[in-house]
Amino acid sequence: MRWNTHVWSAMLSLSTLARADPTWPSQIDELEEIMYQVQGYRSRQFGGTVIPCSSEASGPGRHNAAEWLRAAFHDMATTTIAGGPRQGGLDGSLQYELTSSDNIGPAFNTTLKFMADYYTSRSGVADLIALGVYYAVRSCGGPVVPIAAGRVDATQGGPIGVPLPQNSAFTFGQQFSRMGFDTTEMIQVVACGHTIGGVHATEFPQIVPVGSTEDGEGAMDSTVDVFDNKIVTEYISGNTTNPMVVGPSIQATRNSDFKVFNSDGNATMAALVDPEEFRSVCATVLRKMIEVVPDGVVLTDPIQPYAVKPVDMQLTLNAGASTLQLSGFIRVRTTDFGDDSAESVLLTYKDRDGGDDCGNTGCTYTADLLGATQGFDDTFVWFPIDVEIPASSGISSFTLTVNMASGASEAYDNNGNSYPMQDAIFMQKPQSCLLEGNLNVVAAVRNDLDSPSVNLQLSYKTPVGDPNRPVPTLNNATVEMTKGDCVGHYTFYTASYEHLGDLDYATKIDVVTGTGESASRDSFKAASGLGATCVTYNPPPANLCSSVDDPDPPEGTSSPTVTMTPTITSPGTVTSTTPAETPFHRETLGNYTLVGCNTEATVAGARALSGASYVYDGMTLESCMTNCTGFYYWGTEYGRECYCGNKVHVSSTNVTLGECNIVCSGDETEYCGAGDRLELYVTTGAIPTPTGTLAIKPTVTPYLRVGCYEELPTRALTGGVFPSDSMTLELCASNCDGFTYFATEYGRECYCGQFIDSRSNVTDDADCNMVCAGDETEYCGGSDRLEMYRLINPPTSTTMIPAPTVTPTHKPTVSSYAFQGCWTEGSGVRALDAKSTAGNVSAESCADFCQDYHYFGTEFGDECHCGDTLAASSNMTELADCNTPCSGDPSEYCGAGNRLNLYYSNTTAGPSQPLTVGNYSWYGCQTEGTGIRALSGKSLVQDDMSLEVCATFCEGFTYFGTEYGAECYCGDEFGEGSETAPSSQCSMACNGNAAQLCGAGNRLSVYELTPATPPEEEE
């Protein structure tokens, strides 16, 4: 069914609200984006555990959508007006009440734990809980519950007072009256709150006896994951199985739903039999529930989506200081566009004084379509902004014009205010950085300002350290910034803040100059967007320091070159501008010189550099060089990976420098290798000759070498595993103390055991040819080869032999994920490229890290990769290829070198690209052709489009492709100009199946017919 099945009724609900475009910027901007950017490009992923409604991310029988809805009621229910003004209500106090007898079970802890990631100074806990009601109800097909903002979070728990099943009908009436609900509203809110989910045996065994249901949940009605009125109709008709109406709860006097529903002789329930009446009533009563707030708290009007919204607008002072770069996005709401579509956005800006002094490129910039986003009831498209502005004249505001495919256009001026953009102070993002809790911020302040003080203001989170307090503490700090160098019309100010801790990435940054109403600020900047290394700024000569009121600076003085290639389409209109500096390969850095572009090791399980590794966003050549201090070689790979070593693996070869073509994630002016390609550097100093000679070591006390042995897919030694980037024979012997055998493999792996598997055979000593990562004078096995040692005097008593550990296995399921087999890395790209981590990895830790994605894969024992789509060049291979135990759990396999243990889940947030659809296999994301269709065999457009529908329609063709959510195309070859696109650009959910991706604008999700396997010929 369509993801927005109930759009029509939802729109009817919305029609009661006045739709006035908000004025930007607004304090509700953060909540507005969380609320409406649900799926697709730049989605906020807040619905991660409640989309789809059937999601049981917290465990079997635990419907997260129902838990979110109940969490709001439990937070609100302790409100009171006894003896004075109303206190409590929906105020986030639930975070302090998780150990209360009112709130038994894990549901509220897991709900708050998920929402805690979205907790900021502009999105409080109480507002997020309210927003959770909107998500839970809409995800399950219910009505729109309007969401206002402005709740004030409590600082402590409230009194006990949540209604309990054993209460009498009279007590229920009194409790709901205290909350502000009369008898009719009490019945309505209970019916609306119980239409999804169920009761759990572990918390309420007197209602749902343990073992009486398959998953421990007693469903409230027959449609446990649909927001409908079955809770009512089944009750009225007498065939309900609601455990809080019938069953053991009656004898236990815990049939609370019956007590409530019957409190007015079933009159209210009878009125809710009409499904539309039920939806309308639920929208009203649930809104009332989440708007119960303490007296004195004033809520905003319901949050509405902007028609046109600037997002992440940021100024940066370009190299040379003569120009500013304005970057960001314009989000356009397309819900009501019908058959028309937005093609471009024209930005027209005013200079600092409100005039048109915009330099040679003029005051306008045209942005082209980039991506699409879906909400529950809205759609949006995005247009990237990247415009160069003279620093001398600056910017004060801009207006926007949306140009449609039909030729029509509409201007937007922010409700007559224009969109403000101050250039008095801004965070200089490239020169700011965050690494391991230490934050360094540079702010550019205009020279003509009388700035007695410039301050860095931080909002950062610290864990409470109590498992029953999942919401971190939100802290504020102000640091006076230190005045630094003058750079053209601006002066740089700097400040640092240390020890932000594990949640450093969640820090929000303001830089402020002045005080009171005259203050200027660049606010709510995300620390997660900073690199790990502060990039060195290339300033102009000191004599070019000036105020904006000064005449033009003198000419003839050299300054850093900034490469610009604007395209002028009409007087003063720029359609594209390249970044401030063109990326290039650095010939020398510090005490290192560029070797060139090298391949990764081609031997399975080996790395070109095996000494140490680092993976993080914000990678730069400089930070990798620092990380690899003390090593002779270092190299960057795939834009965000860093490897160190004292020797380059023999199978790594030098290739054309142009193959290292991915820019560094932390500095777009540098190249950081590519997929399976290293930007390789070597020390300029002498590499000393090892003090010892590389040779086989006959003994490692108290062990004796017994030969080079073959490795097995199930491991020759199964007692223990200890990988280390500093591996030596002595280290392995020490780790295996107490075992009869130890062996080293791949240069960095150590295995222990009491017995050698009989299927492992002695092989040629020359096969064990890899040197130890921690000692170049020793051999540590090879590719699938073990340097095997045995105790010289093994124990004779079996009581002295520790029990061997379990043999590693490929786990068939991990949480909601299912094992898909062993897959190769992509060709020149990552198989899964959304995010990754490395370290003490297990299948479980990787599943948790990737919980917002449909795929996760473990690789090389200690790497974890996530994604919603799999690179088309990744292929399934032999299961035995994935033979490296997980560093975090040796009982599990975690892929191997360039091999992933791949897992898939269709219950995580958002749509995905399945690997197979019928007789077709995932081919990749493809652009449309140039002036022709990419696939021109035949086509179909329909509102309930899904991959299965398209596959059936295209039966007999080599390829089928879905586009823009509702279109299907078939063909045997691609039209001219159709090219491979990154999988992430096919980002729109299928109209007929929200769990699948169906291309995007000008992008097709393409599947290829799987060749039939020919029958074996009889001899």
DADA-V314684 format. One record per backbone hydrogen bond with DSSP energy under -0.5 kcal/mol. CO is the residue of the C=O (numbers start at 0). NH is the residue of the N-H. If there is no record, write none. Layout:
co	nh
CO	NH
CO	NH
//
This chain:
co	nh
0	993
1	4
3	6
5	9
6	10
7	11
8	12
9	13
10	14
12	15
13	16
17	19
21	23
25	28
27	31
28	32
29	33
30	34
31	35
32	36
35	37
36	43
36	44
38	373
39	42
44	47
46	49
46	50
49	51
51	54
54	63
55	58
58	61
60	62
61	57
61	63
62	66
63	67
64	68
65	69
66	70
67	71
68	72
69	73
70	74
71	75
72	76
75	78
79	86
80	83
85	294
86	79
88	90
90	153
91	94
92	95
93	96
96	99
99	102
100	103
105	109
106	110
107	111
108	112
109	113
110	114
111	115
113	116
114	117
115	118
117	119
119	122
122	119
123	127
124	128
125	129
126	130
127	131
128	132
129	132
129	133
130	134
131	135
132	136
133	137
134	138
135	139
136	141
137	140
138	52
139	226
143	145
145	147
146	302
148	299
150	152
163	166
167	171
168	172
169	173
170	174
171	175
172	176
173	177
174	178
175	179
175	180
176	179
181	185
182	186
183	187
184	188
185	189
186	190
187	191
188	192
189	193
191	194
196	219
198	217
199	202
199	203
203	206
203	207
206	208
208	211
215	200
216	218
217	198
218	242
222	225
223	196
225	227
227	230
228	231
228	232
229	233
231	235
232	236
233	237
233	238
233	239
234	237
241	244
241	245
243	256
243	257
245	248
246	249
246	250
247	251
248	253
248	254
249	252
253	255
254	258
255	259
256	260
257	261
259	262
260	263
260	265
261	264
263	266
265	269
266	270
267	271
268	271
269	272
273	277
274	278
275	279
276	280
277	281
278	282
279	283
280	284
281	285
282	286
283	287
284	288
285	289
286	290
287	290
288	291
290	292
291	89
293	296
295	297
296	298
306	332
308	330
310	328
313	326
315	317
315	324
317	320
320	488
321	390
321	391
322	317
323	325
323	388
324	315
324	326
325	386
326	313
327	384
328	310
328	330
329	331
329	382
330	308
331	380
333	336
336	339
340	404
342	368
343	402
344	346
344	366
345	347
345	400
346	364
347	398
349	395
349	396
350	353
354	350
355	357
358	361
362	348
363	573
364	346
364	366
366	344
367	383
370	381
371	40
372	379
373	37
373	38
377	374
378	333
378	334
379	372
380	331
381	369
381	370
382	329
384	327
386	325
388	323
389	393
392	351
395	420
396	349
397	418
398	347
399	411
400	345
400	402
401	409
402	342
402	343
403	406
407	403
409	401
411	399
412	416
412	417
413	416
417	419
418	397
423	445
425	443
426	428
427	430
428	431
429	534
431	530
432	439
434	437
436	438
436	499
437	434
438	496
439	432
440	494
441	427
442	444
442	492
443	425
444	490
445	448
448	450
449	451
452	513
453	480
454	456
454	511
455	478
456	509
457	476
458	507
459	474
461	472
465	468
469	471
472	461
472	474
474	459
476	457
478	455
481	493
484	491
486	489
487	545
488	446
489	486
490	444
491	483
492	442
493	481
494	440
496	438
500	503
502	505
503	506
504	527
506	526
507	458
508	524
509	456
510	521
511	454
512	519
514	517
515	518
519	512
520	522
521	510
524	508
525	528
526	529
530	433
532	534
536	538
537	319
540	543
541	544
546	549
555	557
560	562
561	563
565	567
566	568
566	574
569	572
571	363
571	573
572	568
572	569
572	574
573	365
575	566
579	562
583	670
584	586
586	593
588	591
590	683
591	588
592	681
595	597
595	679
596	654
597	677
602	605
607	648
611	643
613	641
615	618
617	531
617	532
618	665
619	623
620	624
621	625
622	626
623	627
625	628
627	630
631	682
632	644
633	680
634	642
635	678
636	639
636	640
638	664
639	615
640	636
641	613
642	634
643	610
643	611
644	632
648	651
652	598
654	596
655	658
656	659
658	660
660	662
661	671
663	666
666	663
666	669
668	583
669	663
671	638
672	661
673	637
673	676
675	599
676	637
676	673
677	597
677	679
678	635
679	594
679	595
680	633
681	592
685	687
695	697
697	704
699	702
701	791
702	699
703	789
706	708
706	787
707	762
708	785
711	714
715	756
719	751
723	726
726	773
727	731
728	732
729	733
730	734
731	735
733	736
735	738
737	801
739	790
740	752
741	788
742	750
743	786
744	747
744	748
746	772
747	723
748	744
749	721
750	742
751	718
751	719
752	740
754	756
756	759
758	760
760	709
762	707
763	766
764	767
766	768
769	779
771	774
774	771
774	777
776	694
777	771
779	746
780	769
781	745
781	783
781	784
783	710
784	781
785	708
785	787
786	743
787	705
787	706
788	741
789	703
790	793
796	799
797	800
799	801
808	810
808	892
811	818
813	816
816	813
817	903
820	901
821	876
822	899
825	827
827	674
828	825
830	870
834	865
836	863
838	840
840	887
840	888
841	845
842	846
843	847
844	848
845	849
847	850
849	852
853	904
854	866
855	902
856	864
857	900
858	861
858	862
860	886
861	838
862	858
863	836
864	856
865	833
865	834
866	854
867	912
870	873
874	823
876	821
877	880
878	881
880	882
882	884
883	893
885	888
888	885
888	891
890	808
891	885
893	860
894	883
895	859
895	898
897	824
898	859
898	895
899	822
899	901
900	857
901	819
901	820
902	855
903	817
911	913
911	996
914	921
916	919
918	1009
919	916
920	1007
923	1005
924	980
925	1003
928	930
931	928
933	974
937	969
939	967
941	944
944	991
945	949
946	950
947	951
948	952
949	953
951	954
953	956
957	1008
958	970
959	1006
960	968
961	1004
962	965
962	966
964	990
965	941
966	962
967	939
968	960
969	936
969	937
970	958
974	977
975	929
978	926
980	924
981	984
982	985
984	986
987	997
989	992
990	2
992	989
992	995
994	911
995	989
997	964
998	987
999	963
999	1002
1001	927
1002	963
1002	999
1003	925
1003	1005
1004	961
1005	922
1005	923
1006	959
1007	920
1011	1013
//
